[in-house]
Amino acid sequence: MQIKKIISYIVIILLQFLISCQVIAQNNFDEVRLEKVTMNFISKNSNLRIFNLYIKIHKITEKLDKNSSISNKFAQLLFIESILKKCLDSIIENNSNKVLISWLEQILTSKNINIKDLKILKITKIEDKTYTLVNRIFNKFQIKLTNNWVSYEEILNLYYNSEIWVYYRPQEDLMVNNYVEKDIIINLRNKKISWTVSYNPDVLSQNLVILNSWAGNNDRDFFESRHRINFVLSKNLNKNWYATFRYDKTWIESSTWDNFINLTTEDLASDLDWIVEYFRNSWDIRFNKIWLLGHSEWWIISSIVANKRKDINFLVLLSTPYASLEQLLKDGSVNFGLNYTTDNLKLRVKTHIIALADIMKTAGSNEDLDKLINNYFVSLNLEDKLIFTAIESNFSFGSVNDLSSKWLKNYLTLDIKNYLKWIKIPILVINWNKDFLVDSNKLWDIVSIIKPNNNKSDLIILNNTWHMLEKNTTWKNKDYSLQSETINKDWLDKIKSWLKTIDN
């Protein structure tokens, strides 16, 4: 079914393009002719349309195993994609330097560095990647400069989606010395998983950290709000002599196509179990110890796998709740960014959230869900309708159309207590007091689950840090987006010091 689905996408995209160029696909395509019609398409269309066609094609070609034989239709798509990418690269190159320098001046000014004598020595593009999940081309630039004979070097991230957006991400360092990154696609059961492993090829026995992204459509780099969290975390762990592994979940980016919303959390746990098995038995370099780092949805996934297997050595859980999502909702622990001005308002919000959780459990389809939500909404008075609309629009687990999904129904009832309390290996839990999923009054409740059966566990609570791992004082996404760090340095240091203690 997956192959048929991919081929149908290919045929549709290819025919749309060729027909729009008044060309019919041939069994043995002529590269010169295909390049001519592609360039004709580029000359007659806007940057946005060129970019959108490139993204559509890349969503297909990124699923290909480039080392295996490729059909004629795939070859034509790859050829068209390469020409479109060259065009977009040229657009970025011709327009990026001015924006990069403008941002650099702002950064140096914020550091109290005089920009009057600023001299740019070299601007080098050191990374180029397309993220189809967010429809962006990503470039990382290294800028070398002098100012009053003092040398500087900065890293700036640039994103293109018909416009150029630049962000300062100082934690996005270059590759760590002696470490190499390999991008590989492996077969696991009936699917392919695309991943990156970063390790020291000169060390025969090393420890491996498996990094997991949070809920929803996130790739191996944990690409959220223009921050590549797993990428930064990987480099920090490499600096401390740990190999790292990060991967695109099923359906995401380069892994096998599937309807992600029909996958359950337990399906994703099964994938992780197979990945651990692969590294234990099939990888060329032996990993002495394997530990799991799980954030958000992956606190439960990592706990399921660590509870099942006997060969996981460490477990690090970030932003870990004390109960199932259903219980968190009914306890009023999930913060929806709503301001409670009175106890009465807080009680009314909690009442509506409980009603929403019950509706999600009973709805059999999106149609059922819409009907049940509408019936509930109609029964409310005007003020409660406004409150319920605010809750619905701030719901943190996908759009309203996802609320009856197989994934959310499964995730809603999974309780971490059923797994975590049986795990005997060392566990580090890091929570923070600005998390919209864990009530600040219940941050320590996780201890009562772990401690009775595990004396090798620790809980650390960081102040003014929110669910996306950054410093935050308001619970608002805007606060997060404006920060120039990807990961709170305090908790990075906590993880590293804890690992050294455990390893020794």
Secondary structure, 3 states (H helix, E strand, C coil): CHHHHHHHHHHHHHHHHHHHCCCCCCCCCCHHHHHHHHHHHHHHCCHHHHHHHHHHHHHHHCCCCCCCCCCHHHHHHHHHHHHHHHHHHHHHHHHHHHHHHHHHHHHHHHCCCCCCCEEEEEEEEEEEEEECCCCEEEEEEEEEEEECCEEEEEEEEEEECCCEEEEECCCCCCCCCCCEEEEEEEEECCEEEEEEEEECCCCCEEEEEEECCCCCCCCCCCEECCEEHHHHHHHHHHHCCCEEEEECCCCCCCCCCCCHHHCCHHHHHHHHHHHHHHHHHCCCCEEEEEEEEEECCHHHHHHHHHHHCCCCCEEEEECCCCCCHHHHHHHCCCCCCCCCCCHHHHHHHHHHHHHHHHHHHHCCCHHHHHHHHHHHHHCCCHHHHHHHHHHHHCCCCCCHHHCCCHHHHHHHHCCCHHHHCCCCCCEEEEEEEECCCCCHHHHHHHHHHHHHHCCCEEEEEEEEEECCCCECCCCCHHHHHCCCCCCCHHHHHHHHHHHHHHHC
